[in-house]
Amino acid sequence: RLNVVFGDDVSRRGSNFTIRKFSKVPMSIVQLIKYGTLDARIAAYLWMMLESGMSMFICGETASGKTTTLNAVTVFIRPTARIVSIEDTPELFVPHPNWINEVTRRSETQTSSIELFDLLKSALRQRPNYIIVGEIRSREGNVAFQAIQTGHPVISTFHAANMQKLIQRITGDPINIPPTYVDNLNLVMFQSNVKNPKTNQLQRRVTAVHEIIGMDPVEKTYNFIELFTWDPITDTHTFRGIGNSYLLEYKVAPMKRLVHKDFRKIYDELELRAYLMQRLVELSVEDYNEVYARISKIYENPYLTSMKVDDYSKKVIDKILRGA
């Protein structure tokens, strides 16, 4: 991506150029775990969310790594899914065979231009299992929430520093989401450039993961759970623990035919998937396409994720991860 400011009429110190280069092979979720952007448990949690059709925003400031993370987590979507991605600039790479990649078109005349808004409306007619929007900035956000409302899960990046700012932006101009629609968005992950306390260098970190529960119609406030947090002192991520995830217990567990009294089994599955992700790190399976191949193998053997973390399950998982 290239941005040029030419001459000294606008740029008083002369022309300047900003070039953003993108790798042909995206950074994988295993690399993000290795570099500390997030941990294996957060990755496992996102896997369970995307497998179950949850909608998610990845939020943060410019150059915080939102698109990199968005690209990395797409491997968690079911391999058989039909995915439509919509972007201004082609940055995404989705490994799934049934991926439709669409980009906007700029023109001198408004009638010839094709905007995100137009592509998103078109995507709803393409029977997608998932819609990925490179970045939501304007009125296309309203269509995105309508898509979620009609059963089409959406993943996107968004510029917002915290939950309050996110809600202010999506309910205000120009997006104007009705307040009662906000809880159609299931989870929000915040990412930022932070200073490492040990090295004093800037690093990308997932700083929080929030689950949106809903709106209190009386108080006019939104209820959400901060399920994962980042500790800047220790540079580690903290999970609130068993019994604290609304989405795992009330959205994902019923899809797996688990009654509420057996809700602990959903956390056993979370831990097993976290172990699996950590093993990929230990085995140095870092290539984006290789990670997708390993995850696809797990989808071919769905019984694996219903096992508990013990010596037997570890042996079975290791065999599949090594032999994929």
C-alpha positions in Angstrom: 0.0 0.0 0.0 1.4 3.4 -1.0 0.6 6.9 0.2 2.2 9.9 -1.5 2.2 13.5 -0.5 3.7 15.3 -3.5 5.3 18.8 -3.4 5.6 21.4 -0.7 2.1 23.0 -1.0 0.7 20.7 1.7 3.8 19.1 3.1 6.0 22.0 4.1 9.1 19.9 4.3 8.6 18.5 0.8 7.2 15.3 -0.6 6.9 12.2 1.5 6.1 8.6 0.9 4.6 5.9 3.1 4.9 2.3 2.0 3.3 -0.6 3.7 4.5 -4.0 2.5 2.6 -7.2 3.0 4.0 -10.7 3.1 2.8 -13.2 0.6 2.4 -15.7 3.4 0.6 -14.1 6.4 1.8 -14.4 10.0 0.2 -17.4 11.7 -1.6 -17.7 15.0 1.3 -19.9 16.2 3.7 -17.0 15.6 1.5 -14.6 17.4 1.5 -16.9 20.4 5.3 -17.3 20.2 5.8 -13.6 20.1 3.5 -13.0 23.0 0.7 -11.1 21.2 -1.7 -13.5 22.8 -1.4 -16.8 24.6 -2.5 -20.3 23.8 -5.7 -20.1 25.8 -6.9 -17.0 24.1 -6.2 -18.7 20.7 -8.1 -21.7 21.9 -11.0 -19.5 23.0 -11.1 -17.7 19.6 -11.1 -21.1 17.9 -14.2 -22.2 19.8 -15.9 -18.9 19.1 -15.2 -18.9 15.3 -16.1 -22.6 15.0 -19.4 -21.8 16.7 -20.3 -18.9 14.4 -19.7 -16.0 16.8 -19.2 -12.5 15.5 -16.1 -10.5 16.5 -14.4 -7.2 16.2 -10.7 -6.7 16.6 -10.2 -3.2 17.9 -7.2 -1.0 18.4 -5.2 2.0 17.1 -3.5 2.3 13.8 -0.6 -0.1 13.3 -1.5 -2.2 16.4 -1.7 -5.4 14.3 -5.4 -5.7 13.9 -5.3 -7.0 10.3 -2.5 -9.4 11.1 -4.5 -10.9 13.9 -7.6 -11.0 11.8 -5.7 -12.9 9.1 -4.2 -15.3 11.6 -7.5 -16.3 13.3 -9.3 -17.2 10.0 -7.7 -20.7 10.2 -10.1 -21.4 13.0 -13.2 -21.1 10.8 -14.4 -24.5 9.6 -12.5 -25.7 6.5 -15.8 -26.3 4.7 -17.1 -22.8 5.3 -18.0 -20.4 2.5 -16.2 -17.2 3.3 -16.7 -13.8 1.7 -14.0 -11.1 2.5 -14.5 -7.4 1.7 -11.7 -4.9 1.7 -10.7 -1.5 0.4 -7.1 -2.7 -0.1 -6.4 -6.4 -0.6 -4.6 -7.4 2.6 -6.3 -10.6 3.6 -5.4 -14.1 2.7 -7.9 -16.8 3.7 -6.7 -20.5 3.2 -10.1 -22.0 2.7 -10.9 -23.4 -0.7 -14.4 -21.7 -0.8 -13.2 -18.2 -0.3 -14.6 -15.2 -2.2 -12.3 -12.2 -2.1 -13.9 -8.9 -3.1 -12.4 -5.3 -3.1 -13.8 -1.9 -3.6 -13.4 0.1 -6.8 -12.8 3.9 -6.9 -14.0 6.0 -9.8 -14.3 9.6 -10.8 -18.1 9.2 -11.0 -20.1 8.1 -8.0 -22.2 5.7 -10.2 -19.2 3.7 -11.2 -17.7 3.4 -7.7 -18.2 0.2 -5.7 -17.9 0.8 -1.9 -17.7 -1.5 1.1 -21.4 -0.8 1.6 -22.3 -2.1 -1.8 -20.1 -5.2 -1.5 -21.5 -6.0 2.0 -25.0 -5.9 0.6 -24.0 -8.2 -2.2 -22.3 -10.6 0.2 -25.6 -11.3 1.9 -26.9 -12.8 -1.3 -23.9 -15.1 -1.7 -24.9 -17.5 1.1 -21.8 -17.0 3.2 -21.0 -18.9 6.4 -18.8 -16.0 7.4 -18.3 -12.5 6.2 -14.9 -10.8 6.8 -14.7 -7.0 6.5 -11.2 -5.6 6.4 -12.2 -2.5 8.4 -15.6 -1.0 9.4 -15.6 2.8 9.3 -18.9 4.1 8.1 -22.4 3.2 7.0 -21.3 -0.4 6.0 -21.3 -1.0 9.8 -25.1 -0.8 9.8 -25.3 -3.5 7.1 -22.8 -5.6 9.0 -25.0 -5.6 12.1 -28.0 -6.4 9.9 -26.0 -9.3 8.5 -25.3 -10.6 12.0 -29.0 -10.2 12.9 -30.0 -12.4 10.0 -27.6 -15.2 10.9 -24.4 -14.3 9.0 -21.5 -14.0 11.4 -19.1 -11.1 10.8 -15.4 -10.6 11.7 -13.9 -7.2 11.2 -11.3 -4.7 12.5 -12.4 -1.4 14.1 -10.8 1.7 15.4 -11.7 2.0 19.1 -9.6 2.1 22.3 -12.1 0.6 24.7 -15.6 -0.7 25.0 -17.1 2.7 25.8 -15.5 4.2 22.7 -16.6 1.3 20.6 -20.3 1.6 21.6 -20.2 5.4 21.1 -18.9 5.0 17.6 -21.2 2.2 16.4 -24.3 3.8 17.9 -23.4 7.3 16.6 -23.0 8.9 13.2 -22.3 7.6 10.5 -22.9 4.0 11.6 -26.0 4.5 13.7 -26.5 1.0 15.0 -29.8 0.8 17.1 -28.7 0.3 20.8 -30.7 -3.0 21.0 -28.6 -4.4 18.1 -25.2 -4.0 19.9 -25.4 -7.4 21.6 -25.6 -9.1 18.1 -21.8 -8.6 18.3 -20.6 -11.4 20.5 -17.1 -10.5 21.4 -14.5 -7.7 21.1 -10.8 -8.1 21.3 -8.6 -5.1 21.9 -5.0 -4.9 20.7 -2.4 -2.3 21.2 1.2 -1.3 20.8 2.6 -1.4 24.3 6.0 -0.9 25.9 7.6 -4.1 27.1 8.6 -3.4 30.7 11.7 -5.6 30.3 13.1 -4.5 27.0 11.5 -1.0 26.9 10.5 -1.7 23.2 7.1 -1.4 21.6 5.3 -4.7 21.1 1.9 -5.7 20.0 -0.3 -7.2 22.6 -3.9 -8.3 23.0 -4.9 -6.2 26.0 -8.4 -7.5 26.6 -11.1 -9.8 25.4 -14.7 -8.8 26.1 -17.9 -10.8 25.8 -21.0 -8.7 25.1 -24.1 -9.9 27.1 -26.7 -7.2 26.3 -28.3 -3.9 27.1 -30.1 -3.0 30.3 -33.3 -1.4 29.0 -33.9 0.4 32.3 -30.4 1.8 33.0 -29.6 2.1 29.3 -26.2 0.5 29.9 -24.4 -2.4 28.3 -23.4 -5.5 30.2 -20.1 -7.2 29.2 -17.5 -9.5 30.7 -13.8 -8.8 30.5 -12.8 -12.5 30.1 -9.1 -12.0 29.3 -6.7 -9.2 30.4 -3.1 -8.4 29.9 -0.8 -7.7 32.8 1.8 -5.1 31.8 4.0 -5.9 34.8 4.5 -9.6 34.0 3.7 -9.4 30.3 1.2 -12.3 30.6 -2.5 -12.8 29.9 -5.0 -13.7 32.6 -8.1 -15.7 32.2 -11.0 -15.1 34.6 -11.5 -18.8 35.0 -14.2 -21.5 35.0 -17.8 -20.2 35.3 -17.1 -16.7 34.0 -17.7 -17.0 30.2 -21.2 -16.2 29.1 -20.5 -17.2 25.5 -18.9 -20.6 26.3 -21.7 -21.5 28.7 -24.8 -20.1 27.1 -23.9 -20.0 23.4 -21.3 -22.7 22.6 -22.2 -25.4 25.2 -25.9 -25.7 23.9 -24.6 -26.1 20.4 -22.6 -29.1 21.7 -25.7 -30.4 23.5 -24.3 -29.8 26.9 -26.8 -29.0 29.6 -25.8 -26.3 32.1 -25.0 -28.7 34.9 -22.2 -30.1 32.6 -20.8 -26.6 31.7 -17.4 -27.6 33.1 -16.9 -29.8 30.1 -16.8 -26.8 27.9 -13.8 -25.5 29.9 -12.1 -28.9 29.6 -12.4 -28.5 25.9 -10.9 -25.0 26.1 -7.9 -26.4 28.0 -7.5 -29.2 25.5 -7.4 -26.8 22.6 -5.0 -24.5 24.5 -2.7 -27.5 25.0 -3.0 -28.2 21.3 -2.1 -24.7 20.3 0.9 -24.7 22.7 2.1 -28.0 21.2 2.1 -26.3 17.8 4.4 -23.7 19.2 6.7 -26.3 20.7 6.7 -28.3 17.5 7.6 -25.1 15.6 4.6 -25.4 13.2 4.7 -21.7 12.3 3.9 -21.5 8.6 0.4 -20.1 8.0 -0.6 -22.9 5.6 0.9 -25.6 7.8 -1.1 -24.3 10.8 -4.3 -24.4 8.7 -3.5 -28.0 7.7 -3.1 -29.1 11.3 -6.3 -27.3 12.4 -8.1 -28.9 9.4 -6.9 -32.4 10.7 -8.5 -31.7 14.0 -11.8 -30.8 12.3 -11.6 -34.2 10.6 -11.4 -35.8 14.0 -14.0 -33.9 16.0 -13.9 -36.4 18.9 -10.5 -35.1 19.9 -11.8 -31.8 21.3 -14.3 -33.6 23.6 -11.5 -35.4 25.4 -9.9 -34.3 28.7 -6.3 -33.2 29.0 -4.6 -36.4 30.1 -1.7 -38.6 28.9 -3.9 -40.5 26.4 -5.3 -37.4 24.8 -1.9 -35.7 24.6 -0.5 -38.8 22.8 -3.3 -38.9 20.3 -3.1 -35.1 19.6 0.7 -35.3 19.2 0.4 -38.1 16.7 -2.0 -36.1 14.6 0.0 -32.8 14.8 3.2 -34.6 13.8 1.7 -36.6 11.1 -0.7 -34.1 9.4 
